[in-house]
Amino acid sequence: MAEKTMIKIKLVKGMAGCRQTHRDTVRGLGLKRLHQTVELEDTAAVRGMINKVFYLVRVEA
């Protein structure tokens, strides 16, 4: 059985002034506070969410 690859995502910019859909996407990624890091499974859905809010988050190694 193959191991699931994980990806770390960090919120690096505040959400003030952002579109509501982008705020919802960040919350969907599990990020609540600035500089918070979450580790999620690397799937196409998660990659799409990251691409939508690329200017708010940073993908860490």
Rosetta constraint file for C-alpha pairs under 8 A:
AtomPair CA 4 CA 41 HARMONIC 6.73 0.50
AtomPair CA 4 CA 42 HARMONIC 7.68 0.50
AtomPair CA 5 CA 41 HARMONIC 5.99 0.50
AtomPair CA 5 CA 42 HARMONIC 5.69 0.50
AtomPair CA 6 CA 39 HARMONIC 6.34 0.50
AtomPair CA 6 CA 40 HARMONIC 5.50 0.50
AtomPair CA 6 CA 41 HARMONIC 4.45 0.50
AtomPair CA 6 CA 42 HARMONIC 5.23 0.50
AtomPair CA 7 CA 39 HARMONIC 5.50 0.50
AtomPair CA 7 CA 40 HARMONIC 5.41 0.50
AtomPair CA 7 CA 41 HARMONIC 6.06 0.50
AtomPair CA 7 CA 42 HARMONIC 5.59 0.50
AtomPair CA 7 CA 59 HARMONIC 7.21 0.50
AtomPair CA 7 CA 60 HARMONIC 7.24 0.50
AtomPair CA 7 CA 61 HARMONIC 7.29 0.50
AtomPair CA 8 CA 37 HARMONIC 6.58 0.50
AtomPair CA 8 CA 38 HARMONIC 5.65 0.50
AtomPair CA 8 CA 39 HARMONIC 4.39 0.50
AtomPair CA 8 CA 40 HARMONIC 6.46 0.50
AtomPair CA 8 CA 59 HARMONIC 5.83 0.50
AtomPair CA 8 CA 60 HARMONIC 5.23 0.50
AtomPair CA 8 CA 61 HARMONIC 6.75 0.50
AtomPair CA 9 CA 37 HARMONIC 5.51 0.50
AtomPair CA 9 CA 38 HARMONIC 5.46 0.50
AtomPair CA 9 CA 39 HARMONIC 6.38 0.50
AtomPair CA 9 CA 40 HARMONIC 7.78 0.50
AtomPair CA 9 CA 57 HARMONIC 6.55 0.50
AtomPair CA 9 CA 58 HARMONIC 5.75 0.50
AtomPair CA 9 CA 59 HARMONIC 4.71 0.50
AtomPair CA 9 CA 60 HARMONIC 6.06 0.50
AtomPair CA 10 CA 31 HARMONIC 7.81 0.50
AtomPair CA 10 CA 35 HARMONIC 5.94 0.50
AtomPair CA 10 CA 36 HARMONIC 5.61 0.50
AtomPair CA 10 CA 37 HARMONIC 4.30 0.50
AtomPair CA 10 CA 38 HARMONIC 6.60 0.50
AtomPair CA 10 CA 57 HARMONIC 5.46 0.50
AtomPair CA 10 CA 58 HARMONIC 5.21 0.50
AtomPair CA 10 CA 59 HARMONIC 6.43 0.50
AtomPair CA 10 CA 60 HARMONIC 7.21 0.50
AtomPair CA 11 CA 31 HARMONIC 6.75 0.50
AtomPair CA 11 CA 33 HARMONIC 7.28 0.50
AtomPair CA 11 CA 34 HARMONIC 5.41 0.50
AtomPair CA 11 CA 35 HARMONIC 5.08 0.50
AtomPair CA 11 CA 36 HARMONIC 5.77 0.50
AtomPair CA 11 CA 37 HARMONIC 6.74 0.50
AtomPair CA 11 CA 56 HARMONIC 6.03 0.50
AtomPair CA 11 CA 57 HARMONIC 4.51 0.50
AtomPair CA 11 CA 58 HARMONIC 6.53 0.50
AtomPair CA 12 CA 34 HARMONIC 6.09 0.50
AtomPair CA 12 CA 35 HARMONIC 5.45 0.50
AtomPair CA 12 CA 56 HARMONIC 5.82 0.50
AtomPair CA 12 CA 57 HARMONIC 5.38 0.50
AtomPair CA 12 CA 58 HARMONIC 6.56 0.50
AtomPair CA 13 CA 34 HARMONIC 6.60 0.50
AtomPair CA 13 CA 35 HARMONIC 7.96 0.50
AtomPair CA 13 CA 55 HARMONIC 7.66 0.50
AtomPair CA 13 CA 56 HARMONIC 4.91 0.50
AtomPair CA 13 CA 57 HARMONIC 6.91 0.50
AtomPair CA 14 CA 34 HARMONIC 6.21 0.50
AtomPair CA 14 CA 56 HARMONIC 7.11 0.50
AtomPair CA 15 CA 23 HARMONIC 6.49 0.50
AtomPair CA 15 CA 56 HARMONIC 7.47 0.50
AtomPair CA 18 CA 22 HARMONIC 6.51 0.50
AtomPair CA 18 CA 23 HARMONIC 6.75 0.50
AtomPair CA 19 CA 23 HARMONIC 6.46 0.50
AtomPair CA 20 CA 24 HARMONIC 6.17 0.50
AtomPair CA 21 CA 25 HARMONIC 6.20 0.50
AtomPair CA 22 CA 26 HARMONIC 6.29 0.50
AtomPair CA 22 CA 52 HARMONIC 7.28 0.50
AtomPair CA 22 CA 53 HARMONIC 6.22 0.50
AtomPair CA 23 CA 27 HARMONIC 6.29 0.50
AtomPair CA 24 CA 28 HARMONIC 6.04 0.50
AtomPair CA 25 CA 29 HARMONIC 6.35 0.50
AtomPair CA 25 CA 49 HARMONIC 6.33 0.50
AtomPair CA 25 CA 52 HARMONIC 7.89 0.50
AtomPair CA 25 CA 53 HARMONIC 7.42 0.50
AtomPair CA 26 CA 30 HARMONIC 6.71 0.50
AtomPair CA 26 CA 31 HARMONIC 5.77 0.50
AtomPair CA 26 CA 32 HARMONIC 7.71 0.50
AtomPair CA 26 CA 49 HARMONIC 7.87 0.50
AtomPair CA 26 CA 53 HARMONIC 7.27 0.50
AtomPair CA 27 CA 31 HARMONIC 5.26 0.50
AtomPair CA 27 CA 32 HARMONIC 6.23 0.50
AtomPair CA 29 CA 38 HARMONIC 7.93 0.50
AtomPair CA 29 CA 46 HARMONIC 7.46 0.50
AtomPair CA 29 CA 49 HARMONIC 7.49 0.50
AtomPair CA 30 CA 38 HARMONIC 6.81 0.50
AtomPair CA 31 CA 36 HARMONIC 6.42 0.50
AtomPair CA 31 CA 37 HARMONIC 7.22 0.50
AtomPair CA 31 CA 38 HARMONIC 6.90 0.50
AtomPair CA 32 CA 36 HARMONIC 7.15 0.50
AtomPair CA 40 CA 46 HARMONIC 7.77 0.50
AtomPair CA 41 CA 46 HARMONIC 7.59 0.50
AtomPair CA 42 CA 46 HARMONIC 6.45 0.50
AtomPair CA 42 CA 47 HARMONIC 7.03 0.50
AtomPair CA 43 CA 47 HARMONIC 6.22 0.50
AtomPair CA 44 CA 48 HARMONIC 6.12 0.50
AtomPair CA 45 CA 49 HARMONIC 6.35 0.50
AtomPair CA 46 CA 50 HARMONIC 6.23 0.50
AtomPair CA 47 CA 51 HARMONIC 6.17 0.50
AtomPair CA 48 CA 52 HARMONIC 6.25 0.50
AtomPair CA 49 CA 53 HARMONIC 6.59 0.50
AtomPair CA 50 CA 54 HARMONIC 5.54 0.50
AtomPair CA 50 CA 57 HARMONIC 7.21 0.50
AtomPair CA 53 CA 57 HARMONIC 6.61 0.50
AtomPair CA 54 CA 58 HARMONIC 7.22 0.50
